[in-house]
Amino acid sequence: MGEQQTVNAVIQSARITNDDHGLLSAWLDLDYGGCGQGFGGYSLYMPAGFKYHNPSGPNYAGHFIWRVMEVAGVSDWNSLPGKTIRAIKEHGKVHAVGHIVKDDWFNPSTDFKKMSDAMQHTKGMDAEGLVIVPKEITPAIACALEMCGPPESQTPEALAQLVEDYRVQWSHVIASATRQKLRDQMRKRHE
């Protein structure tokens, strides 16, 4: 991993596309004055038919579009080209983009993890706030246990391995949760 630098950049173009394997992504082409680099390429949405399609998941696309427009100081995506922003970059990646003057940064990896964690915090709870234990390990659960970001940010192979690694452990969790639920039900009947 190289040394990170904060540099000024002019947005040359802004694209929203589904040409990278059929999933939705967005790109900013940045010019640093003589050289350039792309920012984006995150999986913002996986359409129906994709294994990890989740229409009720976090709205990564809306967040990405909103934050890029916000740090660039525009109210229309088409107004992005020509705007000057800042970028935190290293040789192979732009990690974050920021407002040219204000201390306002957008780091998709950090933001998307927070969004995923927030969703995981409330997902799987009933109306009383009690945790509902799902019957099997899912990619989202495996990623939450491993704290590796949303499933969409993982390769299918890495995700499959995570799920497999937790599958045996999860069967013990389910058995334990089921026993506890039965004990609670029996206790309520005798009250």
N, C-alpha and C positions, 0 to 999 in steps of 0.2 A: 504494500500500500504506500503510495507516494505522499508527499507533503501537501496538505490542503492550502489553497490560496484563496483570498477574497479579491475579486477583480470586478471592474465595471464591464458591462456587456450591452450591446445593442441587439434587440430582438430583430432578426432578419425575416423570420417567418414563424407562423404558429399554425400547427396542423392538428386536427382531430381525425383519427383514422381507425379503420379496422383491418388494415392490410397486413398486420403482423400476426399471423396465425388465426385471423378471424375474430380476435377479441378487440375491444375498444381501448385505444390508448391515445395519448396526446403528446405532442412534441413542440418545444421552442428551439429554433435554430439560432444560436447565439454567436455574435461576432465580437471578438475581443480586440479588434483592431489589427488585422493581419492574419489572424487565425480564428477558428471557430470550434464550436462543440454543440452537441444536442443535449437538451434537458428534457427528460420525460421518459416515455416508453413503458410506464407502469401499466399493469393490467387494471384498467379502471372499471371494466364490466365484462363479464363472461356471459354471452348469450345462451338462451335455451339450447340444449344439445351438448353443451360443455359439461363435463363431469361435475365441476364445482360451481355451476350456475346457481346463484342464490339471489333471487329478486328481493328478498327481505333483508339482505345483508347491508353493511355500511355503504353509503353513497359516495364511493371514492371518486367517481366521475364528477359529480356536482362539486365536491370539495376541491378537487384539483383545478377545475375551471374557475371556480370562485376565487381561490387563493392566488392563482396566477394573475387574474385580472386585478385583484386587490393590490398585490405588491407592485404591479406595473402601473397602477393608477388609472385604469381604464374601466369603462362600463360596457364595452362591446368587444368581444373576442377579436373581431376584425380590425380593431384599433391597436392591437399589440405590435405589429411590425413597425419598427422605427423607435419604439420606446426604449429608454435606457434604464437598466436595472443593475443590481449587483449579483454576483454568483459566487458560491463557495464551491471550488472545484479542485480536482487533482487531475493527473494525466488522463485517466480513463473514465471519469465520471463527474457530473455536476451534482453535488449533494443537495444544494438548496439555492433558491433565488430569493432576492430581497429587494425591498423598495430602495430607490437610489439615494434617498435622504434619511427616511425614518428607519428606526431599528425594528423592522417588520420583515421576518424571514419565513419562507415556506420550504420546509423539508418534508417531502412526501413520505419518506420512510418513517420518520418520527410521527407525523400526523396520522398516517394510516394505522400504525401500531396502536396509537391512543384510541382511534376510532374502533378498532377491532377489540381492544381490551374493554372499552366501555360497553360494547355490544355483548361481549362474553359475560360481563358483570351482571347484566340484567337478564340475559338469555338463560333459560333453564330454571326460572323461578316461577312459582305459582302466584296466585293473587295475594297470598299471605306472606310472600317473600321467602317461602321455604324452597330449598333447592330440589329440583326434579332431576334425578339421575337418569340420563338416557340409557337405553339398553345396550348400545354398542358404541365403540370409539368411532368418532368421525374425524375427518381432516381438521375441522375447526377446533375440536377438543384436543387433538394431538398437538396442534400448533400452539394452543393456549398453554398446555402442560409444558411444552418445550420452550415457550416464550420466543418463538421464531417469526412472529408477524402473521399476517393473514394467510390462509391457505393459498390464495391467488398469487402470493409472492414466492411460492415454492415451486420447484420443478415437480412434475408428476412422480418421478422416481423417488425424490427425497420425501415427498408426502406419503407415498405408499410405504416407504420404510418406516416413517414415523408411526403411521397407523399400525403397522405390523408389530413394531416394538412395544407399543402400549396395549395391544389387543389382549395379551395374557393377563397383564396387570389389571386391565379394565374388567375382565371377567370376575376377578376377586372383589373389586369395588362394587360391582353390580350385586354379587351374592351377599356381600356385607350390607349394602343399602336395602336389599330386599328383606333380609332377616330383621333389620332395624325397623322397617316399615311394618312388618308383620307383628313385631313386639309392640309397637305403638298402637296398632289397631286392636290388639288383644287388651292392652292396658285401658283403652277408651271403652271397650265393651264392659269391663269390670268396674268402671267408675260409676 
